């Protein structure tokens, strides 16, 4: 679908998609509360059909169905790993928000930037220079400042969770449990993203659309289970689609499209650059919230300091990449792998 598109264009699209998603989620939360876990399930269904339509268009109906039926279960089992981790992340997210206030969670959860970089080095054996590590630390500080400047009613960054999952009314807090949950959440977040990137860049012989198609199938069943676990009583009582509005539909469409786009970003760019795109999207979403929702967060000193950190880190990190390790062009990884294979055969 997006093969042949430059990595910078994909990252820009992901930045805008994330910013728009945050704005739509905030707007949708202003109305009657809907069951967000159901919205996640519907978004996975949309993602599945987007990928299916793309495969039908590019490969034809018969070839797509044949390839799907003949796909080894070993490959499918490996693709299931990110989906299973996603389910674990949602449970850890619920546990963390049940024992920590939202501000603390928002700040600590930014450690996922660091864990992503660590797994990027360990699993993919990619090099991050000392200067780039410094830039990443600056980015973490910047994002922490931005999230700290937001009011507690703001939606936490990360996967969409059940409406009201961050309420602590009448429940005893266990801060240590919450902290451990956040740390595990950050580790799983970093690992799952880099693991998926490793698979997309050579561990499985699938196109991005085929990978996303398989992943959306696993995610659908896992998220159905999570929706029942978190909101089963509400679903039985009032229906799964209670209080769905036009804004909710917008959240579903943008979230589903973003899931497809993320696969292409991991295939043709990398997870660290994806982290930067997500961080920059915080700035865009904050300004959009100011323009359309009257959010005054952008006027705070803490937000301005955080925004400066994010922008400086982004410019410095991408500047290092342009001078030492330019963004990979579409197909470059495949060419490099073929060259390595050819060299080994000659030897």
C-alpha positions in Angstrom: 0.0 0.0 0.0 2.7 2.5 1.1 5.7 0.6 -0.4 7.9 3.1 -2.3 6.9 6.0 0.0 9.9 7.8 1.5 10.4 7.1 5.3 10.2 10.8 6.1 6.7 11.0 4.5 5.6 7.9 6.5 6.9 9.4 9.7 5.2 12.7 8.9 1.9 10.9 8.3 2.2 9.0 11.5 2.9 12.2 13.4 -0.3 13.8 12.0 -2.3 10.7 12.6 -1.3 10.5 16.2 -2.1 14.2 16.8 -5.5 13.8 15.2 -6.2 10.7 17.2 -5.5 12.4 20.5 -7.7 15.3 19.5 -10.6 13.0 18.5 -10.3 10.9 21.7 -10.4 14.0 23.8 -13.4 15.3 21.9 -15.2 11.9 22.1 -14.7 11.8 25.9 -16.7 15.1 26.3 -20.0 13.3 25.5 -21.7 10.4 27.2 -19.1 7.7 28.1 -18.8 4.9 25.6 -17.0 1.6 26.0 -13.6 2.3 24.6 -12.5 -1.4 24.7 -15.2 -2.0 22.2 -13.9 0.8 20.0 -10.5 -0.9 20.0 -12.1 -4.2 18.8 -13.9 -2.3 16.0 -10.7 -0.5 15.0 -9.0 -3.9 14.6 -11.8 -5.1 12.4 -11.3 -2.0 10.3 -7.6 -2.6 10.1 -8.2 -6.1 8.9 -10.4 -5.0 6.1 -8.1 -2.2 5.0 -5.2 -4.7 4.7 -7.4 -7.3 3.0 -8.6 -4.7 0.4 -5.0 -3.7 -0.2 -3.9 -7.3 -0.8 -6.9 -8.0 -3.1 -5.9 -4.9 -5.1 -2.2 -5.7 -5.3 -2.1 -9.5 -5.5 -5.6 -10.5 -6.5 -8.3 -12.4 -4.7 -7.2 -15.9 -5.5 -3.5 -15.3 -4.7 -4.3 -13.6 -1.4 -6.6 -16.4 -0.2 -4.2 -19.1 -1.3 -1.3 -17.5 0.5 -3.4 -17.1 3.7 -4.5 -20.7 3.7 -1.0 -22.0 3.1 0.8 -19.8 5.6 2.6 -22.0 8.2 1.3 -21.9 11.8 4.8 -21.3 13.0 4.8 -17.9 11.3 1.3 -17.2 12.7 2.5 -18.1 16.2 5.4 -15.6 16.0 3.1 -12.9 14.8 0.8 -13.6 17.7 3.5 -12.5 20.2 3.0 -8.8 19.7 -0.8 -9.2 20.0 -0.4 -11.2 23.2 2.0 -8.6 24.6 -0.6 -5.9 23.7 -3.1 -7.7 25.8 -0.7 -7.9 28.7 0.0 -4.2 28.3 -3.7 -3.3 28.6 -3.9 -5.3 31.9 -0.8 -3.7 33.2 -2.1 -0.3 32.2 -5.3 -0.9 34.1 -3.3 -2.1 37.1 -1.0 0.9 37.0 -3.9 3.4 36.7 -5.7 1.7 39.6 -2.7 2.3 41.9 -1.2 5.6 40.7 -2.5 9.0 39.9 -2.7 9.9 36.2 0.1 12.5 36.4 2.6 10.0 37.9 1.6 7.4 35.3 2.0 9.8 32.4 5.5 10.8 33.5 6.8 7.3 34.4 5.3 5.7 31.2 7.7 7.8 29.1 10.5 5.4 30.1 9.2 3.3 27.2 11.3 5.6 25.0 14.4 4.3 26.8 13.3 0.7 26.7 12.5 1.0 23.0 16.1 2.2 22.3 17.6 -0.5 24.5 15.7 -3.3 22.7 16.5 -1.6 19.4 20.2 -2.1 20.1 19.9 -5.6 21.7 17.4 -7.3 19.3 18.3 -5.6 16.0 22.0 -5.1 16.9 21.8 -1.5 15.6 24.2 1.1 16.8 23.1 4.2 18.8 25.9 6.7 19.3 26.6 8.4 22.6 25.2 11.7 21.1 22.0 10.0 20.1 21.6 8.5 23.7 21.9 12.1 25.0 19.3 13.2 22.5 17.0 10.4 23.6 17.3 11.5 27.3 16.5 15.1 26.3 13.4 13.7 24.5 12.3 11.8 27.5 12.6 14.9 29.7 10.7 16.9 27.2 7.8 14.5 26.9 7.7 14.2 30.7 7.4 18.0 31.0 4.6 18.1 28.4 2.6 15.3 30.0 3.1 16.9 33.4 1.7 20.2 32.1 -1.6 18.5 31.1 -4.5 18.4 33.5 -5.4 15.0 35.1 -8.5 14.7 33.0 -6.3 14.4 29.9 -6.3 11.0 28.2 -3.1 9.0 29.0 -0.9 8.4 26.1 -0.8 4.8 24.9 -3.4 2.2 24.1 -7.1 3.2 24.4 -8.4 1.7 27.6 -11.8 1.1 29.2 -13.7 4.3 30.1 -13.1 5.1 33.8 -10.1 2.8 34.2 -8.1 5.6 35.7 -10.5 6.2 38.5 -9.4 5.4 42.1 -12.7 6.1 43.9 -13.1 3.8 46.8 -10.1 1.7 46.0 -6.9 1.4 48.1 -3.8 2.5 46.3 -0.7 0.3 46.2 2.0 2.6 44.9 4.7 -0.1 44.7 2.4 -2.3 42.6 1.6 0.6 40.4 5.3 1.4 39.9 6.2 -2.2 39.1 3.3 -2.3 36.6 4.5 0.8 34.8 8.0 -0.6 34.6 6.8 -3.9 33.1 4.5 -1.9 30.8 7.4 0.1 29.5 9.6 -3.0 29.0 6.8 -4.8 27.1 6.1 -1.7 25.0 9.7 -1.4 23.9 10.1 -5.1 23.3 6.9 -5.6 21.3 7.6 -2.8 18.9 11.2 -3.8 18.2 10.1 -7.5 18.0 7.6 -6.6 15.3 10.1 -4.5 13.5 12.6 -7.4 13.5 9.9 -9.7 12.0 9.0 -7.1 9.3 12.7 -6.7 8.3 13.5 -10.2 7.4 12.4 -12.8 10.0 9.2 -13.6 8.1 8.7 -13.5 4.4 5.5 -11.4 4.5 4.6 -8.1 3.1 3.5 -5.4 5.5 -0.1 -5.8 4.6 0.1 -9.6 5.2 1.8 -9.1 8.5 -0.8 -6.5 9.6 -3.6 -8.8 8.4 -2.4 -11.7 10.6 -1.7 -9.3 13.5 -5.2 -7.8 13.4 -6.8 -11.3 13.5 -4.9 -12.2 16.7 -5.5 -8.7 18.1 -9.3 -9.0 17.4 -9.7 -12.1 19.5 -7.4 -10.9 22.3 -9.2 -7.5 22.5 -12.6 -9.2 22.5 -11.5 -11.1 25.6 -10.2 -7.9 27.2 -13.4 -6.1 26.4 -15.4 -8.8 28.1 -13.0 -8.8 31.1 -13.0 -5.1 31.6 -16.5 -4.1 30.5 -18.6 -7.3 30.2 -21.2 -6.1 32.7 -21.7 -2.8 30.9 -21.9 -4.6 27.5 -24.6 -7.0 28.8 -26.5 -4.2 30.5 -26.6 -1.5 27.8 -25.1 -3.0 24.7 -21.6 -2.9 23.2 -22.1 0.3 21.1 -23.8 2.4 23.8 -23.2 6.2 23.4 -21.1 5.8 20.2 -21.1 9.1 18.4 -19.6 10.6 15.2 -16.5 11.4 17.2 -16.2 7.8 18.3 -16.4 6.7 14.7 -13.7 9.1 13.9 -11.5 7.6 16.6 -12.1 4.2 15.2 -11.2 5.1 11.7 -8.1 7.1 12.6 -6.9 4.4 15.0 -7.4 1.6 12.4 -5.6 3.5 9.7 -2.8 4.3 12.2 -2.3 0.7 12.9 -1.8 0.0 9.2 0.6 3.0 8.9 2.6 1.9 11.9 3.6 -1.4 10.2 5.0 0.6 7.2 6.9 2.9 9.5 8.6 0.0 11.3 9.4 -1.7 7.9 10.9 1.3 6.2 12.1 3.4 9.1 12.5 2.1 12.7 11.0 2.2 16.2 13.2 5.0 17.5 12.1 7.3 14.7 8.5 6.2 15.4 9.1 7.3 19.1 10.1 10.7 17.8 7.1 10.9 15.6 4.9 10.1 18.5 6.6 12.8 20.7 6.2 15.5 18.0 2.6 14.5 17.7 2.1 15.5 21.3 3.0 19.1 20.3 0.6 19.0 17.4 -2.2 17.6 19.4 -1.7 20.2 22.2 -1.9 23.0 19.7 -5.0 21.5 18.0 -6.6 21.1 21.4 -5.9 24.8 22.1 -7.4 25.8 18.7 -10.5 23.6 18.8 -11.1 22.7 22.4 -9.8 25.8 24.2 -7.1 23.8 26.1 -4.8 26.4 27.7 -2.0 23.8 28.3 0.2 25.3 25.5 0.5 28.5 27.5 2.2 27.0 30.5 5.9 27.3 31.1 6.3 23.6 31.7 4.8 22.8 28.3 7.0 25.4 26.5 10.1 23.9 28.1 9.0 20.4 27.2 8.2 21.4 23.6 11.7 23.0 23.3 13.3 19.8 24.5 11.3 17.7 22.1 12.0 19.9 19.1 15.8 20.2 20.0 16.1 16.5 20.5 14.3 15.7 17.2 16.4 18.1 15.2 19.7 16.9 16.7 18.8 13.2 16.4 17.7 13.4 12.8 20.7 15.6 12.0 23.0 12.8 13.3 21.2 10.3 11.2 21.5 12.4 8.1 25.2 12.8 8.5 26.1 9.3 9.7 23.3 6.9 9.2 20.7 8.2 6.8 17.1 7.1 6.9 16.7 3.8 5.0 15.0 4.0 1.7 12.2 1.6 0.7 13.7 -1.8 -0.1 17.1 -0.9 1.2 17.0 -3.5 3.9 16.1 -6.2 1.4 19.0 -5.2 -0.9 21.4 -5.3 2.1 20.1 -8.7 3.2 20.4 -10.1 -0.4 24.0 -8.7 -0.6 24.9 -10.4 2.7 23.4 -13.7 1.5 25.3 -13.5 -1.9 28.6 -12.8 -0.1 28.1 -15.8 2.2 27.3 -18.1 -0.7 30.5 -17.0 -2.6 32.5 -17.8 0.5 
